[in-house]
Amino acid sequence: MELKETAVKRREMLLITAVALGTLLNPLNTTMISVALARLQEDFQLTFADVSWLISTYYLASAIGQPLMGKWSDLFGRKKVFMLGLLLVTLSSSLAPLSPSFGWLIGFRIIQAMGSSALFPSGMGIIRSQITSNQAKALGIISIFSSTSAAFGPSLGGLLLHYGDWPLIFICNFPFIIGSFLLAWKVFPKDPKTAGRAADMDWPGVALFSATIFMWLLFFLSLADGLSLWKLIVGAGLSFWLYRYELRQSKPFINVAFLRKNMNVTRIYVQFILTNIAFYSIMFGIPSYLQRVQMMDPQKTGLVMLSIAGFSVLVTPLVGRWIDRSGSKPPLIAGTASVVGGSLLLLLIQDQASAVTIFLVLCVLGIANGFNNLGMQTALYDFVTKEETGIASGLFMTSRFIGTILSSSLLVALFGKNITTPHLHSMAWICAGIGVLMLALTVRMPRGNMRKGVE
């Protein structure tokens, strides 16, 4: 009996590892490219506004791909969709280094985003179906693993650029792909026969959601040149149309009825959008600033950015114990307050600042990231039942990508034509304001009382 339990636990750990290696590919590739932006600008003769499309299109494809691939995994089989995702990432990672132009590189990044977007929802679905005890803990591990890998992206990207060039950022995916593929092939159960058909998809909902996200992206990217009233009106109109349409569907692409019914969860999504605006503005803005203004090479930039990743990892176990004792709210208050404090500390950075000063300032933002990531994920599971975990996790990741899209738009508005220390300080004030909003939402958050329902 004991041997059987050991074998089951070993299989579950291998299954979690397979999913974790796959799910880290999306956030890792989201941020690894940040250190290469300056190099890509030189290579393809681009402005920061031009090269930012490499970020924006990846976010756009991910925001659409996450719920789309989640629906496909339910219809056609989670193992099939997971493997398909790995194959798409393999294809894009193989071809991107050979891109003859910047347009081709954007195309391969979109394929990479769609492939990596398949891994989180299908992987989460497999874990939910195969791990019956401590399921929320397993889902939390994957979510944390996924979020933490984003923080390590700039550091890894900096090292790769130091020892090679930007193509290495794509080639380094292969160890993760191979490890995930071999483990998934071995431990994932065969997909049951499904009656799913492509016609079962809410294709009008997919089209409306895609058009809405794309229009808001165009609106925010155009803010650098002034307010575009027609884009604002079209974006708002499409949002209202999407809401009304999906509310009437029995199998909607975006379950707005779930959002309307669970207002605490909806507020968590709003807060997670704000969290990602601040986090990704810093993760993409700081590396370009360090290389353009502080004249750091990619390796030194990556080492300085390691402060965010390192302190995120260091505080996560401490935050976990604090959450176990006191719930999600107190750590989230500390995390959101740290966003405000860390953003204001960026104002201390001047031209020709020492690397140590910048490192110490970013440490505070790393601590904030550790608090907020785990705090937001556990807060989500406080307010959803076990049966709602799948839909809640999918919308949680969609919220993340909406936040990242907004962060790229903010950076284009600030850094699109020139990167200077005053522009960095403007970003700091905006992130501090976002932190204040996050703090206000956290203070109003009720203490979760459904923990037993999701365990």
C-alpha positions in Angstrom: 0.0 0.0 0.0 2.8 2.4 0.9 4.7 1.5 -2.3 1.5 2.3 -4.3 1.1 5.7 -2.6 4.8 6.5 -3.3 4.3 5.6 -7.0 1.2 7.8 -7.2 3.0 10.7 -5.6 6.0 10.2 -7.9 3.7 10.2 -11.0 1.9 13.3 -9.7 5.3 15.1 -9.3 6.4 14.2 -12.8 3.0 15.4 -14.1 3.4 18.7 -12.3 7.0 19.0 -13.6 5.9 18.4 -17.2 3.2 21.1 -17.0 5.5 23.5 -15.2 8.3 23.2 -17.8 5.7 23.9 -20.5 3.8 26.8 -18.8 7.0 28.7 -18.0 7.7 29.1 -21.8 5.1 31.9 -22.3 6.1 34.2 -19.4 9.8 33.5 -19.9 9.7 34.4 -23.6 7.6 37.4 -22.7 10.4 39.0 -20.6 13.6 37.5 -22.0 13.2 39.7 -25.1 13.3 42.9 -23.0 17.1 42.9 -22.8 17.4 42.3 -26.5 15.2 45.3 -27.5 18.2 47.7 -27.8 20.1 45.1 -29.9 17.1 44.5 -32.2 16.7 48.3 -32.7 20.3 48.4 -34.0 20.0 45.2 -36.0 16.8 46.2 -37.8 17.2 50.0 -37.7 14.1 50.6 -35.6 12.8 53.1 -33.0 11.6 51.9 -29.6 8.0 52.5 -30.8 8.7 50.1 -33.8 10.4 47.4 -31.7 7.6 47.6 -29.1 5.3 45.8 -31.6 7.4 42.7 -30.9 6.0 43.0 -27.3 2.5 44.1 -28.1 1.8 41.5 -30.7 3.0 38.7 -28.4 0.7 40.0 -25.7 -2.2 40.3 -28.1 -1.7 36.8 -29.4 -1.4 35.5 -25.8 -4.5 37.3 -24.6 -6.5 35.7 -27.4 -4.7 32.4 -27.4 -5.2 31.6 -23.7 -9.0 31.3 -23.6 -9.1 30.0 -27.2 -6.7 27.1 -26.5 -8.5 26.5 -23.2 -11.7 25.9 -25.1 -9.9 23.7 -27.6 -8.4 21.6 -24.9 -11.9 21.0 -23.5 -13.3 20.1 -26.9 -10.5 18.1 -28.5 -8.4 16.7 -25.6 -5.9 18.3 -23.3 -3.0 16.1 -24.1 -3.4 16.8 -27.8 -3.6 20.6 -27.3 -0.6 20.5 -24.9 1.5 18.6 -27.4 0.3 20.9 -30.2 1.4 23.9 -28.2 4.9 22.4 -27.7 5.2 21.7 -31.4 4.2 25.3 -32.3 6.8 26.7 -29.9 9.4 24.3 -31.4 8.6 25.6 -34.9 8.7 29.3 -34.0 11.9 28.9 -31.9 13.6 27.1 -34.8 12.6 29.7 -37.5 12.8 33.0 -35.5 16.6 33.1 -35.5 16.5 32.9 -39.3 14.1 35.8 -39.7 15.1 37.8 -42.8 13.2 40.9 -41.6 11.5 42.4 -38.6 8.1 41.5 -40.0 9.1 37.8 -40.2 10.3 38.0 -36.6 7.0 39.3 -35.4 5.2 36.5 -37.3 7.3 33.8 -35.6 6.7 35.5 -32.2 3.0 35.3 -32.8 3.2 31.6 -33.5 5.3 31.2 -30.4 2.7 33.1 -28.3 -0.2 31.0 -29.6 1.7 27.7 -29.0 2.8 28.7 -25.5 -0.7 29.9 -24.7 -2.0 26.4 -25.2 0.2 25.0 -22.4 -1.3 26.7 -19.3 -5.0 26.0 -19.8 -4.5 22.4 -21.0 -1.9 21.7 -18.4 -4.2 23.1 -15.6 -7.0 21.0 -16.9 -4.9 17.8 -16.8 -3.8 18.6 -13.2 -7.4 19.1 -12.2 -8.5 15.8 -13.7 -5.5 13.7 -12.4 -4.6 15.2 -9.0 -7.5 14.8 -6.6 -5.8 15.5 -3.2 -4.4 19.0 -2.5 -5.5 20.1 -5.9 -5.4 23.8 -5.1 -1.8 23.4 -3.9 -0.8 21.8 -7.2 -2.6 24.5 -9.2 -0.9 27.2 -7.1 2.6 25.7 -7.7 2.0 25.9 -11.5 0.7 29.5 -11.2 3.7 30.6 -9.1 6.2 28.7 -11.3 4.7 30.5 -14.3 4.8 34.0 -12.7 8.3 33.6 -11.2 9.8 32.6 -14.6 8.8 36.0 -16.0 10.9 37.7 -13.4 14.0 35.7 -14.4 13.5 36.5 -18.1 15.6 39.7 -18.3 18.5 38.1 -16.4 18.6 35.0 -18.5 18.2 37.2 -21.7 21.1 39.4 -20.6 23.5 36.4 -20.2 22.4 34.9 -23.5 23.1 38.2 -25.3 26.5 38.5 -23.6 27.6 35.1 -24.9 25.9 35.3 -28.2 23.2 37.4 -29.9 19.4 37.7 -29.8 18.8 34.4 -31.7 20.0 32.5 -28.5 16.8 33.8 -26.8 14.8 31.5 -29.0 17.3 28.6 -29.1 17.4 28.4 -25.2 13.7 27.2 -25.3 14.7 23.7 -26.5 15.8 22.2 -23.1 12.4 23.2 -21.6 10.5 22.0 -24.7 12.3 18.6 -24.8 11.9 18.0 -21.0 8.2 18.9 -21.0 7.5 16.8 -24.2 9.2 13.7 -22.9 7.5 13.8 -19.5 4.1 14.7 -21.0 4.4 11.8 -23.4 5.1 9.4 -20.5 2.8 10.6 -17.7 -0.1 12.4 -19.3 -3.2 10.1 -19.6 -4.6 9.5 -23.1 -7.4 11.9 -24.0 -10.9 10.4 -23.7 -12.9 10.2 -26.9 -14.7 13.5 -27.2 -17.5 14.6 -29.4 -16.0 18.1 -29.7 -16.3 19.9 -33.1 -14.9 23.1 -34.3 -18.5 24.3 -34.8 -18.9 24.0 -31.0 -16.6 27.0 -30.6 -18.2 30.5 -30.0 -16.5 31.8 -33.1 -18.4 35.2 -33.1 -17.3 35.6 -29.5 -13.7 34.9 -30.5 -13.8 37.4 -33.3 -15.5 40.1 -31.1 -12.9 39.5 -28.3 -10.0 39.7 -30.7 -11.3 42.9 -32.3 -11.9 44.5 -28.9 -8.4 43.7 -27.6 -6.8 44.8 -30.9 -8.8 48.1 -30.9 -7.8 48.9 -27.3 -4.2 48.1 -28.2 -4.3 50.6 -31.1 -5.9 53.2 -28.9 -3.3 53.0 -26.1 -0.4 52.8 -28.6 -1.7 56.0 -30.3 -1.7 58.0 -27.0 1.9 59.1 -27.6 0.6 61.2 -30.5 -2.5 62.4 -28.7 -6.0 61.2 -27.8 -7.7 59.4 -30.7 -11.4 59.9 -30.1 -12.7 57.5 -32.8 -10.5 54.7 -31.5 -11.8 55.3 -28.0 -15.4 55.2 -29.1 -14.9 52.1 -31.3 -13.1 50.3 -28.4 -15.8 51.1 -25.9 -18.5 50.1 -28.4 -16.9 46.8 -29.1 -16.5 46.1 -25.4 -20.2 46.8 -24.8 -21.1 44.6 -27.8 -18.9 41.8 -26.5 -20.4 42.0 -23.0 -24.0 41.9 -24.3 -23.3 39.1 -26.8 -21.5 36.8 -24.5 -24.1 37.3 -21.8 -26.7 35.6 -24.1 -24.5 32.6 -25.0 -24.9 29.2 -23.4 -21.2 28.4 -24.0 -19.5 31.8 -24.2 -15.9 32.4 -25.2 -15.5 34.9 -22.4 -17.9 34.0 -19.5 -19.1 37.4 -18.5 -22.0 35.9 -16.6 -19.3 34.3 -14.2 -17.7 37.7 -13.8 -21.0 39.4 -13.0 -22.0 36.7 -10.5 -18.6 36.8 -8.7 -17.8 40.4 -8.1 -15.0 39.6 -5.6 -13.3 37.6 -8.3 -13.9 40.4 -10.8 -12.2 42.9 -8.5 -9.3 40.5 -8.2 -8.9 40.4 -12.0 -9.0 44.2 -12.1 -6.3 44.3 -9.4 -4.2 41.7 -11.3 -4.5 43.9 -14.5 -3.1 46.8 -12.5 -0.4 44.6 -11.0 0.8 43.6 -14.4 0.8 47.1 -15.8 3.2 48.2 -13.1 5.3 45.0 -13.1 5.8 44.7 -16.9 6.3 48.5 -17.4 9.3 48.0 -15.0 10.4 44.7 -16.5 10.5 46.2 -20.1 11.3 49.8 -19.3 14.3 49.4 -17.0 16.4 47.1 -19.2 16.1 49.5 -22.2 16.8 52.5 -19.9 19.9 50.8 -18.4 21.4 50.1 -21.8 20.5 53.4 -23.5 21.0 55.9 -20.6 23.2 54.1 -18.1 25.2 52.5 -20.9 25.3 49.0 -19.3 26.0 46.0 -21.5 23.4 43.2 -21.7 25.2 41.0 -19.1 25.4 43.8 -16.5 21.8 44.7 -17.2 20.7 41.1 -16.7 22.6 40.9 -13.4 21.0 44.1 -12.2 17.5 42.9 -13.2 18.2 39.7 -11.2 17.4 41.7 -8.1 13.7 41.5 -9.1 13.7 37.8 -9.8 15.9 36.9 -6.8 13.9 38.7 -4.2 10.6 37.5 -5.7 11.8 33.9 -5.1 13.3 34.6 -1.7 10.1 36.1 -0.2 7.7 33.6 -1.8 8.1 30.9 0.9 7.7 33.5 3.7 4.6 34.9 2.0 3.2 31.4 1.7 3.6 30.9 5.5 2.1 34.3 6.2 -0.9 33.5 4.0 -1.4 30.1 5.7 -1.6 32.0 9.1 -3.4 35.2 8.2 -5.0 34.7 4.7 -4.3 36.6 1.5 -5.2 40.1 2.5 -2.4 41.2 4.9 0.4 40.1 2.5 -1.4 41.8 -0.4 -1.5 45.0 1.6 2.3 44.7 2.2 2.8 43.9 -1.5 0.8 46.8 -2.9 2.4 49.2 -0.5 5.8 48.0 -1.7 4.8 48.8 -5.3 4.1 52.4 -4.2 7.4 52.6 -2.2 9.5 50.9 -4.8 8.1 53.0 -7.6 8.9 56.2 -5.7 12.4 55.0 -5.0 13.0 54.9 -8.8 13.0 58.8 -8.5 16.4 58.4 -6.8 17.9 57.1 -10.0 19.7 59.9 -11.9 22.0 59.9 -14.9 25.2 57.8 -14.3 23.7 56.2 -11.2 25.7 53.4 -9.6 24.6 49.8 -10.4 24.4 49.1 -6.7 21.8 51.9 -6.2 19.7 50.7 -9.0 20.0 47.1 -7.8 18.8 48.1 -4.3 15.8 50.0 -5.6 14.8 47.1 -7.8 15.0 44.8 -4.8 12.0 46.5 -3.3 10.1 46.0 -6.5 11.2 42.3 -6.5 9.8 41.9 -2.9 6.5 43.5 -4.1 6.3 41.1 -7.0 6.7 38.1 -4.7 4.0 39.3 -2.4 1.6 40.2 -5.1 2.0 37.1 -7.3 1.3 34.6 -4.5 -1.2 36.9 -2.8 -3.3 37.4 -5.9 -3.3 33.7 -6.8 -4.4 32.5 -3.4 -6.9 35.3 -3.1 -8.5 34.1 -6.3 -8.9 30.5 -5.0 -10.4 32.0 -1.8 -13.4 33.1 -3.8 -14.0 30.3 -6.3 -15.2 26.7 -5.8 -13.3 23.7 -6.9 -15.6 23.3 -9.9 -14.9 26.9 -10.9 -11.1 26.6 -10.8 -10.7 26.0 -14.5 -12.7 29.0 -15.8 -11.3 31.2 -13.0 -7.6 30.3 -13.9 -8.2 31.0 -17.6 -9.7 34.4 -16.9 -6.9 35.1 -14.4 -4.3 34.6 -17.2 -6.4 36.7 -19.6 -6.3 39.5 -17.1 -2.5 39.2 -16.9 -2.2 39.7 -20.7 -4.6 42.6 -20.7 -2.2 44.2 -18.1 0.8 43.5 -20.2 -0.8 45.0 -23.3 -1.5 48.2 -21.3 2.1 48.2 -20.0 3.5 48.1 -23.5 1.2 51.0 -24.5 2.4 53.0 -21.5 6.1 52.4 -22.5 5.5 53.5 -26.1 3.8 56.7 -24.8 6.8 57.4 -22.5 9.8 55.9 -24.4 8.5 55.8 -28.0 10.7 58.6 -29.3 13.5 58.9 -26.7 14.5 57.2 -23.5 15.8 59.6 -20.7 15.9 59.7 -16.9 12.9 62.2 -16.8 10.9 59.6 -18.8 11.9 57.0 -16.3 10.7 59.3 -13.5 7.4 59.8 -15.3 7.0 56.0 -15.4 7.8 55.8 -11.7 5.0 58.3 -10.8 2.5 56.4 -13.0 3.4 53.1 -11.4 3.2 54.7 -7.9 -0.3 55.9 -8.8 -1.2 52.4 -10.0 0.1 51.0 -6.7 -2.2 53.4 -4.7 -5.2 52.0 -6.7 -4.0 48.4 -6.0 -3.7 49.3 -2.3 -7.2 50.8 -2.2 -8.7 47.6 -3.8 -6.8 45.4 -1.4 -8.1 47.3 1.7 -11.6 46.9 0.4 -11.1 43.1 -0.3 -13.1 40.9 2.1 -11.3 38.0 3.8 -11.8 34.8 1.8 -13.9 32.2 3.4 -14.0 29.5 0.8 -10.6 27.9 1.3 -12.1 24.6 2.4 -14.2 24.5 -0.8 -11.2 24.4 -3.1 -8.8 22.1 -1.2 
